Structure formats: structure tokens, C-alpha cells
Amino acid sequence: MKTLLTFATFLILSFQTLNLASVRESYKVAAQDKSQLDSFFNMMEPITKSNDVALVAYKGAALTLRAKYAKTIKEKKDGFISGVDYIEYAIEKEPNAIEPRFVRLGIQENAPKILKYRDNIEVDKAFLLKQFQHISSKNLKTHIKDYILQSKLFSDAEKATIKE
């Protein structure tokens, strides 16, 4: 019975991690609500660098978000560096994939300036604006649009270009 329950839990978690719409929504909620962070982190925990680059980037986001609430400075720093490593790996692996760039932009926008993780904001902003019209996934397009419309990084003119 215990083995069956463990297997069922594994299947549920595997299904969730493969469902990008669910991952996107969990990321959005966890970024705004600390009480939802553990759920998002647990969803992303089984992801490795061999997974799809979008999932790898979201794992990086989970690690950076979790680092924000770590107890010690060392845990915060190590967690953030580990998360950034996943995000940057995803972008290096597929530089033209929009989702890892979207994740990096969100993390860089919200990272404390002291961490000096802000070098790609303008590049990623321009990339998202240029590629936005080519996004085929309605769910991803809505997710990115919602982010752009609430972000302080984008001007009103830039926001107007993505409204449909």
C-alpha cells in the first residue's frame, strides 16, 4: 500500500511538472504569496538541467524565490546563486527560447540591487517585446502579457504594443 501511494504521488508530481500552464500559474502565485512558495518549490524540485529549458528556468526561479526567505546570509546567497545558475543554463542552452528570458527578467527586476543580477534587463525586455507576437501558446502569451502590464520596467508605450 505504501509503495502504491508513493508511486501515485510521483505520478502526480511528474504530471504537474510537465504541465507548463500549471507551473506558470504556481510561479506567479509563489512570487506574490510566500505561503505558496513551498508548493511551487516542491513542484520544481525533481527538475534537472536535462529537462525542457522552460522547466529548468522555473526551477531556477523557485530556488531564487526560496533564497529570499532563507534564515542566514550564506543560505540566501547560495540559494540565489544556485537559482541563477539554472536560469542562465537554460538561456545558454536555448538562447532564443522566450520563457527562460521571461523568467530571468522577472527575477532580475525583483532581485535586490546588492546582488548585482541586473545586467540583462534591457536585452530581455527587448527580446520579449520583439517575440511577443510570435508566441503560439495562448497560456504563455497571457502569462507574459500580465507580467508586462504590471511591471515597472515597461513604459506605457511598450505596454501598448502588447495589448490585443
C-alpha positions, 0 to 999 in steps of 0.5 A: 500500500505504501509503495502504491501511494508513493508511486501515485504521488510521483505520478502526480508530481511528474504530471504537474511538472510537465504541465507548463500552464500549471507551473506558470500559474504556481510561479506567479502565485509563489512570487506574490504569496510566500505561503505558496512558495513551498508548493511551487518549490516542491513542484520544481524540485525533481527538475534537472538541467536535462529537462525542457529549458522552460522547466529548468528556468522555473526551477531556477526561479523557485530556488531564487524565490526560496533564497529570499526567505532563507534564515542566514546570509550564506543560505540566501546567497547560495540559494540565489546563486544556485537559482541563477545558475539554472536560469542562465543554463537554460538561456545558454542552452536555448538562447532564443527560447522566450520563457527562460528570458521571461523568467530571468527578467522577472527575477532580475527586476525583483532581485535586490540591487546588492546582488548585482543580477541586473545586467540583462534587463534591457536585452530581455525586455527587448527580446520579449517585446520583439517575440511577443507576437510570435508566441503560439501558446495562448497560456504563455502569451497571457502569462507574459502579457500580465507580467508586462502590464504590471511591471515597472520596467515597461513604459506605457508605450511598450505596454501598448504594443502588447495589448490585443 
